[in-house]
Amino acid sequence: MRSATMEHAEQLERCIEDCQGCHSICLQTINHCLDKGGRHTEAQHIRLLQDCVQICQTGADFMIRGSDRHGLTCFVCSEVCDACAGDCEQFQGDQQMQACAEMCRTCSTSCREMAETMGVTGEDSFEGGGGVDYGEAFEEVAEGIMKESRSG
């Protein structure tokens, strides 16, 4: 029988790997888009890929460091990855874009499960409701980041 701690450690490891994989493929996809030109290089599309790159790196970093706030970053990562996947899926017949969309979906699922494990669920709303005040929660995350950057 596996312990809950072992299951969480395996979930954490898988989520970190998915975030790192998504970070990597989104970076590769930005280069692919710049090489392709046309609608691949629309500013909104490139910005969304950049957002995905950044939040995946941040999510992985929070988990690797053992931050108590990684549930929040995982929730945001899941949302951004979903948006990025949907955007990339619009480029039918482009293998790189489809591979990126698939990895974004995988990462989104992994991060959503991690967020739920940490008590942050999609039932909560950024506008309030669901019992979670995201404004206050994100202020706590920002304060924690600032403290960590000043101390080390």
PyRosetta script that sets phi, psi and omega in degrees:
from pyrosetta import init, pose_from_sequence

init()
pose = pose_from_sequence("MRSATMEHAEQLERCIEDCQGCHSICLQTINHCLDKGGRHTEAQHIRLLQDCVQICQTGADFMIRGSDRHGLTCFVCSEVCDACAGDCEQFQGDQQMQACAEMCRTCSTSCREMAETMGVTGEDSFEGGGGVDYGEAFEEVAEGIMKESRSG")
pose.set_psi(1, 130.5)
pose.set_omega(1, -178.1)
pose.set_phi(2, -87.8)
pose.set_psi(2, 142.5)
pose.set_omega(2, 179.8)
pose.set_phi(3, -81.4)
pose.set_psi(3, 159.7)
pose.set_omega(3, 177.8)
pose.set_phi(4, -63.2)
pose.set_psi(4, -35.1)
pose.set_omega(4, 178.9)
pose.set_phi(5, -63.9)
pose.set_psi(5, -41.9)
pose.set_omega(5, 179.0)
pose.set_phi(6, -65.8)
pose.set_psi(6, -42.5)
pose.set_omega(6, 178.9)
pose.set_phi(7, -62.6)
pose.set_psi(7, -41.3)
pose.set_omega(7, 179.0)
pose.set_phi(8, -65.9)
pose.set_psi(8, -40.0)
pose.set_omega(8, 179.1)
pose.set_phi(9, -62.5)
pose.set_psi(9, -41.1)
pose.set_omega(9, 177.9)
pose.set_phi(10, -67.3)
pose.set_psi(10, -40.8)
pose.set_omega(10, 177.5)
pose.set_phi(11, -63.1)
pose.set_psi(11, -42.7)
pose.set_omega(11, 179.2)
pose.set_phi(12, -62.3)
pose.set_psi(12, -46.1)
pose.set_omega(12, 179.6)
pose.set_phi(13, -61.7)
pose.set_psi(13, -43.8)
pose.set_omega(13, 179.4)
pose.set_phi(14, -64.0)
pose.set_psi(14, -41.3)
pose.set_omega(14, -178.7)
pose.set_phi(15, -67.0)
pose.set_psi(15, -41.3)
pose.set_omega(15, 176.8)
pose.set_phi(16, -60.8)
pose.set_psi(16, -46.6)
pose.set_omega(16, 179.6)
pose.set_phi(17, -61.6)
pose.set_psi(17, -40.9)
pose.set_omega(17, 179.2)
pose.set_phi(18, -65.6)
pose.set_psi(18, -41.6)
pose.set_omega(18, 178.2)
pose.set_phi(19, -63.3)
pose.set_psi(19, -43.2)
pose.set_omega(19, 179.6)
pose.set_phi(20, -66.5)
pose.set_psi(20, -38.7)
pose.set_omega(20, 177.3)
pose.set_phi(21, -65.9)
pose.set_psi(21, -40.2)
pose.set_omega(21, 179.7)
pose.set_phi(22, -68.6)
pose.set_psi(22, -41.8)
pose.set_omega(22, 176.1)
pose.set_phi(23, -55.0)
pose.set_psi(23, -47.6)
pose.set_omega(23, -176.6)
pose.set_phi(24, -65.7)
pose.set_psi(24, -48.3)
pose.set_omega(24, -176.4)
pose.set_phi(25, -69.5)
pose.set_psi(25, -32.2)
pose.set_omega(25, 177.4)
pose.set_phi(26, -68.2)
pose.set_psi(26, -37.7)
pose.set_omega(26, 174.6)
pose.set_phi(27, -62.3)
pose.set_psi(27, -45.0)
pose.set_omega(27, 178.2)
pose.set_phi(28, -62.2)
pose.set_psi(28, -37.5)
pose.set_omega(28, -178.1)
pose.set_phi(29, -69.9)
pose.set_psi(29, -34.4)
pose.set_omega(29, 175.1)
pose.set_phi(30, -59.2)
pose.set_psi(30, -47.1)
pose.set_omega(30, 178.2)
pose.set_phi(31, -61.6)
pose.set_psi(31, -42.3)
pose.set_omega(31, 177.7)
pose.set_phi(32, -58.0)
pose.set_psi(32, -46.5)
pose.set_omega(32, -178.4)
pose.set_phi(33, -63.5)
pose.set_psi(33, -42.0)
pose.set_omega(33, 179.7)
pose.set_phi(34, -64.8)
pose.set_psi(34, -35.4)
pose.set_omega(34, 176.8)
pose.set_phi(35, -69.6)
pose.set_psi(35, -37.3)
pose.set_omega(35, -177.1)
pose.set_phi(36, -72.4)
pose.set_psi(36, -39.0)
pose.set_omega(36, -177.6)
pose.set_phi(37, 75.0)
pose.set_psi(37, -164.6)
pose.set_omega(37, 179.7)
pose.set_phi(38, 59.8)
pose.set_psi(38, -142.0)
pose.set_omega(38, -176.8)
pose.set_phi(39, -67.6)
pose.set_psi(39, -16.0)
pose.set_omega(39, 174.5)
pose.set_phi(40, -61.0)
pose.set_psi(40, -26.1)
pose.set_omega(40, -174.6)
pose.set_phi(41, -102.0)
pose.set_psi(41, 13.8)
pose.set_omega(41, 176.8)
pose.set_phi(42, -59.8)
pose.set_psi(42, 137.6)
pose.set_omega(42, -173.9)
pose.set_phi(43, -54.6)
pose.set_psi(43, -43.8)
pose.set_omega(43, -177.8)
pose.set_phi(44, -63.1)
pose.set_psi(44, -38.3)
pose.set_omega(44, -179.8)
pose.set_phi(45, -67.8)
pose.set_psi(45, -47.1)
pose.set_omega(45, 179.3)
pose.set_phi(46, -63.9)
pose.set_psi(46, -40.7)
pose.set_omega(46, 178.4)
pose.set_phi(47, -62.5)
pose.set_psi(47, -39.9)
pose.set_omega(47, 179.5)
pose.set_phi(48, -65.5)
pose.set_psi(48, -42.4)
pose.set_omega(48, 174.8)
pose.set_phi(49, -60.3)
pose.set_psi(49, -42.5)
pose.set_omega(49, 178.1)
pose.set_phi(50, -63.6)
pose.set_psi(50, -40.9)
pose.set_omega(50, 176.7)
pose.set_phi(51, -59.6)
pose.set_psi(51, -42.2)
pose.set_omega(51, -179.0)
pose.set_phi(52, -65.4)
pose.set_psi(52, -43.9)
pose.set_omega(52, 177.0)
pose.set_phi(53, -54.9)
pose.set_psi(53, -50.0)
pose.set_omega(53, -174.2)
pose.set_phi(54, -67.8)
pose.set_psi(54, -46.1)
pose.set_omega(54, -177.5)
pose.set_phi(55, -69.5)
pose.set_psi(55, -32.5)
pose.set_omega(55, 176.7)
pose.set_phi(56, -66.2)
pose.set_psi(56, -41.2)
pose.set_omega(56, 177.6)
pose.set_phi(57, -64.6)
pose.set_psi(57, -43.6)
pose.set_omega(57, -179.9)
pose.set_phi(58, -64.0)
pose.set_psi(58, -45.2)
pose.set_omega(58, 179.0)
pose.set_phi(59, -59.7)
pose.set_psi(59, -46.2)
pose.set_omega(59, 178.3)
pose.set_phi(60, -61.5)
pose.set_psi(60, -43.7)
pose.set_omega(60, 179.9)
pose.set_phi(61, -59.6)
pose.set_psi(61, -45.2)
pose.set_omega(61, 179.9)
pose.set_phi(62, -61.2)
pose.set_psi(62, -41.5)
pose.set_omega(62, 180.0)
pose.set_phi(63, -69.9)
pose.set_psi(63, -43.1)
pose.set_omega(63, -179.4)
pose.set_phi(64, -61.0)
pose.set_psi(64, -40.5)
pose.set_omega(64, -179.7)
pose.set_phi(65, -77.3)
pose.set_psi(65, -11.4)
pose.set_omega(65, -179.3)
pose.set_phi(66, 76.5)
pose.set_psi(66, 29.8)
pose.set_omega(66, 179.5)
pose.set_phi(67, -62.1)
pose.set_psi(67, 137.5)
pose.set_omega(67, 175.9)
pose.set_phi(68, -67.9)
pose.set_psi(68, -13.4)
pose.set_omega(68, -176.3)
pose.set_phi(69, -100.7)
pose.set_psi(69, 12.4)
pose.set_omega(69, -176.9)
pose.set_phi(70, -66.4)
pose.set_psi(70, -20.7)
pose.set_omega(70, 175.3)
pose.set_phi(71, -62.9)
pose.set_psi(71, -37.4)
pose.set_omega(71, 178.0)
pose.set_phi(72, -67.7)
pose.set_psi(72, -45.6)
pose.set_omega(72, -179.2)
pose.set_phi(73, -67.2)
pose.set_psi(73, -35.0)
pose.set_omega(73, 177.8)
pose.set_phi(74, -65.4)
pose.set_psi(74, -38.4)
pose.set_omega(74, 178.3)
pose.set_phi(75, -62.4)
pose.set_psi(75, -47.9)
pose.set_omega(75, 179.6)
pose.set_phi(76, -63.8)
pose.set_psi(76, -41.3)
pose.set_omega(76, 179.0)
pose.set_phi(77, -58.8)
pose.set_psi(77, -42.6)
pose.set_omega(77, 179.3)
pose.set_phi(78, -60.5)
pose.set_psi(78, -44.2)
pose.set_omega(78, -179.8)
pose.set_phi(79, -63.7)
pose.set_psi(79, -45.6)
pose.set_omega(79, -178.7)
pose.set_phi(80, -67.0)
pose.set_psi(80, -42.5)
pose.set_omega(80, 178.8)
pose.set_phi(81, -61.8)
pose.set_psi(81, -39.3)
pose.set_omega(81, 176.3)
pose.set_phi(82, -60.4)
pose.set_psi(82, -45.2)
pose.set_omega(82, -179.8)
pose.set_phi(83, -64.4)
pose.set_psi(83, -42.1)
pose.set_omega(83, -179.6)
pose.set_phi(84, -65.2)
pose.set_psi(84, -42.4)
pose.set_omega(84, 178.4)
pose.set_phi(85, -59.8)
pose.set_psi(85, -46.3)
pose.set_omega(85, 179.8)
pose.set_phi(86, -61.0)
pose.set_psi(86, -38.4)
pose.set_omega(86, 179.1)
pose.set_phi(87, -68.0)
pose.set_psi(87, -45.2)
pose.set_omega(87, -178.5)
pose.set_phi(88, -67.2)
pose.set_psi(88, -33.2)
pose.set_omega(88, -179.5)
pose.set_phi(89, -63.7)
pose.set_psi(89, -20.2)
pose.set_omega(89, -179.8)
pose.set_phi(90, -68.4)
pose.set_psi(90, -16.9)
pose.set_omega(90, -178.6)
pose.set_phi(91, -92.6)
pose.set_psi(91, 72.1)
pose.set_omega(91, -178.3)
pose.set_phi(92, -60.9)
pose.set_psi(92, 140.8)
pose.set_omega(92, 176.8)
pose.set_phi(93, 82.2)
pose.set_psi(93, -0.4)
pose.set_omega(93, 178.6)
pose.set_phi(94, -104.5)
pose.set_psi(94, 107.1)
pose.set_omega(94, -173.9)
pose.set_phi(95, -60.0)
pose.set_psi(95, -40.2)
pose.set_omega(95, -179.8)
pose.set_phi(96, -63.4)
pose.set_psi(96, -43.2)
pose.set_omega(96, -178.9)
pose.set_phi(97, -66.3)
pose.set_psi(97, -38.6)
pose.set_omega(97, 179.7)
pose.set_phi(98, -69.9)
pose.set_psi(98, -37.9)
pose.set_omega(98, 177.2)
pose.set_phi(99, -65.4)
pose.set_psi(99, -38.9)
pose.set_omega(99, 177.7)
pose.set_phi(100, -64.4)
pose.set_psi(100, -45.6)
pose.set_omega(100, 179.0)
pose.set_phi(101, -59.1)
pose.set_psi(101, -42.6)
pose.set_omega(101, -179.5)
pose.set_phi(102, -63.4)
pose.set_psi(102, -44.0)
pose.set_omega(102, -180.0)
pose.set_phi(103, -67.2)
pose.set_psi(103, -38.0)
pose.set_omega(103, 177.2)
pose.set_phi(104, -62.2)
pose.set_psi(104, -40.5)
pose.set_omega(104, 178.2)
pose.set_phi(105, -64.8)
pose.set_psi(105, -41.4)
pose.set_omega(105, 178.4)
pose.set_phi(106, -61.8)
pose.set_psi(106, -46.5)
pose.set_omega(106, -179.7)
pose.set_phi(107, -64.7)
pose.set_psi(107, -41.4)
pose.set_omega(107, 179.1)
pose.set_phi(108, -59.0)
pose.set_psi(108, -45.6)
pose.set_omega(108, 179.8)
pose.set_phi(109, -62.6)
pose.set_psi(109, -46.6)
pose.set_omega(109, -179.2)
pose.set_phi(110, -61.5)
pose.set_psi(110, -45.1)
pose.set_omega(110, -179.2)
pose.set_phi(111, -69.1)
pose.set_psi(111, -38.2)
pose.set_omega(111, 178.2)
pose.set_phi(112, -63.0)
pose.set_psi(112, -42.5)
pose.set_omega(112, 177.7)
pose.set_phi(113, -63.1)
pose.set_psi(113, -40.8)
pose.set_omega(113, 178.9)
pose.set_phi(114, -65.4)
pose.set_psi(114, -43.9)
pose.set_omega(114, 178.6)
pose.set_phi(115, -59.1)
pose.set_psi(115, -44.3)
pose.set_omega(115, 179.4)
pose.set_phi(116, -63.2)
pose.set_psi(116, -40.4)
pose.set_omega(116, 176.9)
pose.set_phi(117, -59.0)
pose.set_psi(117, -34.8)
pose.set_omega(117, -178.5)
pose.set_phi(118, -89.1)
pose.set_psi(118, 4.1)
pose.set_omega(118, 175.1)
pose.set_phi(119, 90.6)
pose.set_psi(119, 10.5)
pose.set_omega(119, 177.2)
pose.set_phi(120, -107.8)
pose.set_psi(120, 116.0)
pose.set_omega(120, -174.1)
pose.set_phi(121, -121.7)
pose.set_psi(121, 162.8)
pose.set_omega(121, 178.0)
pose.set_phi(122, -68.7)
pose.set_psi(122, -11.0)
pose.set_omega(122, 176.9)
pose.set_phi(123, -72.3)
pose.set_psi(123, -20.9)
pose.set_omega(123, 177.2)
pose.set_phi(124, -76.6)
pose.set_psi(124, 160.5)
pose.set_omega(124, -177.4)
pose.set_phi(125, -131.9)
pose.set_psi(125, 144.3)
pose.set_omega(125, 177.8)
pose.set_phi(126, -67.0)
pose.set_psi(126, -19.1)
pose.set_omega(126, 179.2)
pose.set_phi(127, -87.5)
pose.set_psi(127, 5.1)
pose.set_omega(127, -175.9)
pose.set_phi(128, 103.0)
pose.set_psi(128, 174.0)
pose.set_omega(128, -177.8)
pose.set_phi(129, 93.8)
pose.set_psi(129, 162.7)
pose.set_omega(129, -179.4)
pose.set_phi(130, 71.1)
pose.set_psi(130, 5.0)
pose.set_omega(130, 175.9)
pose.set_phi(131, 85.1)
pose.set_psi(131, -1.6)
pose.set_omega(131, -179.8)
pose.set_phi(132, -113.7)
pose.set_psi(132, 125.5)
pose.set_omega(132, 176.1)
pose.set_phi(133, -94.3)
pose.set_psi(133, 96.9)
pose.set_omega(133, -176.0)
pose.set_phi(134, -66.0)
pose.set_psi(134, -32.6)
pose.set_omega(134, 177.5)
pose.set_phi(135, -57.7)
pose.set_psi(135, -48.5)
pose.set_omega(135, 179.1)
pose.set_phi(136, -67.1)
pose.set_psi(136, -40.8)
pose.set_omega(136, -179.6)
pose.set_phi(137, -63.6)
pose.set_psi(137, -43.6)
pose.set_omega(137, 179.9)
pose.set_phi(138, -70.0)
pose.set_psi(138, -31.1)
pose.set_omega(138, 174.0)
pose.set_phi(139, -62.9)
pose.set_psi(139, -40.3)
pose.set_omega(139, 177.6)
pose.set_phi(140, -63.0)
pose.set_psi(140, -42.5)
pose.set_omega(140, 178.2)
pose.set_phi(141, -61.5)
pose.set_psi(141, -47.1)
pose.set_omega(141, -179.8)
pose.set_phi(142, -61.4)
pose.set_psi(142, -42.2)
pose.set_omega(142, 178.4)
pose.set_phi(143, -62.9)
pose.set_psi(143, -41.7)
pose.set_omega(143, 178.6)
pose.set_phi(144, -62.7)
pose.set_psi(144, -40.5)
pose.set_omega(144, 178.9)
pose.set_phi(145, -64.6)
pose.set_psi(145, -44.4)
pose.set_omega(145, -179.2)
pose.set_phi(146, -63.4)
pose.set_psi(146, -42.4)
pose.set_omega(146, 178.0)
pose.set_phi(147, -61.4)
pose.set_psi(147, -45.5)
pose.set_omega(147, -179.1)
pose.set_phi(148, -64.3)
pose.set_psi(148, -38.3)
pose.set_omega(148, -179.0)
pose.set_phi(149, -71.5)
pose.set_psi(149, -30.9)
pose.set_omega(149, 178.1)
pose.set_phi(150, -75.6)
pose.set_psi(150, -31.4)
pose.set_omega(150, -175.9)
pose.set_phi(151, -87.6)
pose.set_psi(151, -12.1)
pose.set_omega(151, -176.9)
pose.set_phi(152, -156.0)
pose.dump_pdb("model.pdb")
